[in-house]
């Protein structure tokens, strides 16, 4: 009986020792885990799931930059209108999670734009009031000179990417993140500007001896300014070219072509042409769905009406065309 009691006492002491050892091991493991997390945790936020660290993508500061004056501002309406290009793109922007700035010419235009803007996240600024040296330019008769001057005065804007769009462009709302994701393609190549080639290489009257004929024009209505200060420098250089003169039709592509040719190797990246759909393409293409529809709103409405009359096409209705409103 005595031997049984001794054995029982020894067993109880072993079990107690095991319990102590288990608690010590658990405490040691917890301490080691916290040390590991503190040692490897970077400055940006991370989630902690067991022993695995899952990164949270940092929120990037990206947004839209728009420019308008005179008739586009005068045609602004609270409700949809076929000849209101500016109102249509403002509503597209409001349907995305990204901010925007609209640059107008005068304080009176600013007051009208603020009255009819679809959402408060669109910031309205008047060029005359924000940049005194640009006041003379703000009164310029050339609308495209005003546009380039507004870009030069407002860049840099969003540090991780500023997307300039002309007023006659529709944004595919359900793919806004994909559109803004194109900045990653430009930035990882260390370029300051992402552009797309124009549908005409060199239009009549746009020829210049300063650029080889094989270097085509780029679309001045879709510009991905990806590097804040370097992008602003390109915009200012574009403005100086505009001041020295442009083509007879007054467009801004020829001066832009000169600037892009000078910086073609170090600052400019050509994005795929298929990201936009021009006046003669199919916005419902399944092979290469566009992210932007570059044609006036009234032409977009007519295209939708024509498709509805011809056949019941998938994705086309009286309210939307394959993601475009």
N, C-alpha and C positions, 0 to 999 in steps of 0.2 A: 504493500500500500504506500509505503514511504517513497519507493522508486517511482510510482505513478504520480504522486504529488510533485516530486521534483521535476519529472518530465513535463507535467502540466505547467509548472511555474516557468520552466525554460521556454516552452512554446509561447506562453503569454508574453514573455519579455521579447522574444523574437518578433512576434506580431506587432508589439508596440514599437520596436525599433524600425520595422518595415514601414509603419505608418509615418514615423518621423522622417525616414528617408524619402518616402514618396512626397511628402509635403515640401521637403527641401529641394528635391528634384524639380517639382512644379514651380517653386519660387525662382529657382535658378534659370529654368527655361523661360519664364516670363521676363526676367531681367535681361537675359540674352536677346530675346526678341525685341524688347524696347531699345536696347543698345544698337541692334542691327538696323532698326527703323530710323533711329536718330542719325546713325552714321551714313546711311545711304539716301535719306530723304533729301531731295533737292529743294531749291527755293520755291519752285512752283507747286501748287497744291496737288496732293496725291490722295487716293483712297487707300485704306488699309483693309485688306481682306485676307486674314490669316497671315501666313508668311510671305504672301505675294503682294507686291505693290503694283497697283493699276493706275496709270497716269490719267489725269483729267485734262483734256485738251484746253489750252489757255484760250480765253476769249479774245479774238482779234478785233482790232479797231478798223473796220472797213465800212465804206458807205458810198453813196452816189453824189455826184456833182452835176447840177443842171444849170443852164444859162438861158435866159429868155428876156425879150424886151419887145416893146411895141405890140404888134398884132397878136402874137401868142398870149401875151398877158391880157390884152383886151378881150380875147375870146374865152377866157376862163369862165367856166360855169360851175355851179354847184352840182348840177345833174349832168349825166353823160350827153355829149353832143358830137356829131360826126365830124365837125370841123375844129374841135377842141383837142389838138394834139397834146398840149402841155397838161391839161387836166387829166388826160388818159394816162400819161406816164407818171404823173403824181399819184394817181390811184394805184398804179402798179407798185410803186415804191412803198406806199402805205401798206400794201398786202405782204411785204417782205419784212424780215426782222432787222433790216438795216436802216440806219439814219440817212439823211440827205440834206444837202444845202442847195437852195435855188438862188442864183444871183440875177438880179434885175438891174435896171438902169437908174431909176429915180426913186425917191421916197414915196411918191404917189403910186408907182407901180408896186412897190413893196406893200403898201397898205391894201391894194386890191388883191395881191397874191395871198396875203395873210387872211383876207376875208374869205377867199374861196379855196384855200388849201384843204385837202381832204382829211388831214390828220396833223396834230401838233408837232410830230417828230420831224417835220420838214422845216428846216430853218430858212428864213427868207432874209437876204441881205441886199442892200442897194449899193452898187459900186461907187456912186458918187459920195456916199456917206462913209464908206469903210476905208477908202484909200485916196487921200488927197492928190497925190501925183497922177492918179488915174482919172481925175475929174474931166480933163479935156477929152480923154479917150472915151469916157462914158457918154459924152455928147456927140461922138463920131457918128456920121451917117451910115457907115458901113456896118452892117449887122455882124458880119464875120470878124471884122476887126474888133468889135465889141466882145464877141465870144472869146477870142484868143486873149484879149486883154483881161477878161474876167477870170480865165483860167490862170493866167500869170499872177493875178492879184490874190487869188484864193488858195493857191498851192504853196506849201503843203497843207493838206486838210486832215485826212485820216492817216495815221502813221503807218498802218499795215496795208493800205491800199485805197486809192480813190478812183472810182470808175466814173468817167465822164460819158454821158449819153446825150445825143441830140434829142430834140423834142418829138420827132416823128418816129420814135422807136417804142415798140411794145416789149415788155419783159415777161418771159414765161414764169409766172408766179410760183409754180410748184417746183421750179428748178433754180431758184434764186441762189441757193447754197452752192450748186454746181457752178453757176456763173461767177460767184465771188471766189470759188475755189481755183479759178484760172490764175488768180494772183500767185498761188503757190507755184505754178508752172513758170511764171516770170521770175519770181524771187529766187527759186532754186538755181536758176541760171545766172543770177546776180545781174539782172538787167533792170533798168529804170522804167521802161515803157513797153507795154504789150500792145500790139496793133494787129489789124487784119488788112489784107490786100484788097484794093478796090476791084470792083467787077470789070472796070476798064483800066488797062494798064496806064496809059497816058491819054486822057481825053484831048480832043482837038483844042488847040490854043493853050495847052498846059506845058508844052515843050520848053525846056531850058537847057542851055549849054553847060550849066554847072553840074548836071547829074547825067550819068550815062543812060542811054535810052532803055537799056535792059533792066534798070531798077524802077519797078512800077510804083505808082502812088499807093498810099495807104489810106484807109478810111478815117477821116478826121472826125467822124461822129461817134466812134467807139474807141475810147482810149483808156487803157489800164495803167494808171500812174502808180507804180508799185514801190518806188524808193522816194521817200518824202523830199529831201533836199535836191537830189539829182533830177527827179521828175520836175520840180519847180524850175530848175535851171534850163531844162529843155523847153518848158513852156515860155520862159522869158526869151529864149533864143528864137522860138517860133514867132513871138510877138515882134521882135526886131525885124525879122524877115518880112512880116506882114506890113510893117511901117514903110519898108523900102519899096514895096510894090508886090502885086500879085498878078494873076492872070486877068485877061480882059473881062471874064465873066464874074470877077470879084470873089471867087471861091478861095478857100484857105488850103487846099490840098497841095498846090504847087510850092508855096513856102514851107509847108510841113515836109514835103519830099526832100527839099534841100537839107533841112535839119536832120532828118532821119538818115540821109546818105552820109552825112559827116560822122554820125555816131552809130553807123550800122553794125559795127563789130563789138562795141563796148557797152551800148546802152539799149539797144532795140531788139525785141524778140517778136517774131511773127507767130501769132496764134492761128489755129486752124480756121480757115474761111467758113467752115460749116457751122460755126457758133451763131452766125446770123443768117437770116433769110431776107433777101432783097425783094424788090417789086415783082420779079419774075420767077420766084421759086415757090415750092410747096411747103408751107409751114407745118403740115401734118406728115412730113416724110418720116417713115419708120426706119429707114436706113441710117440717117444722120439727123436726128431731131434737133432743130435749132433752139438756142436759148434766147435769141432776140429776133424780132420781126421788124426790119428796117424799111418801113414805108408809111405814108400818112394814114391817119386813122380812117379817113373817108374811103381810102382804097382798101383797107383791111375789112371794113364793113361791106363794101361792094363784093369783095372776094368771097366772104362768107355767104352773102345773099345768092351769089351765082352758084356756089356749091349746093346750097339748099334747093335751088330750083332744078339743078341738073340731076341730083341724086341725094339719097339719104346717106351722107358720108359719116363714118364713125369719127367722133370727136368734134364735129361741127354742129353748132346750134346758133340760134339767134343771139345768144348771150356770150358765147365763147367759141374759140377756134383752137382746139388741141392745146389747151393751157393758156392761151392768150385771150385777154378780155377785150 
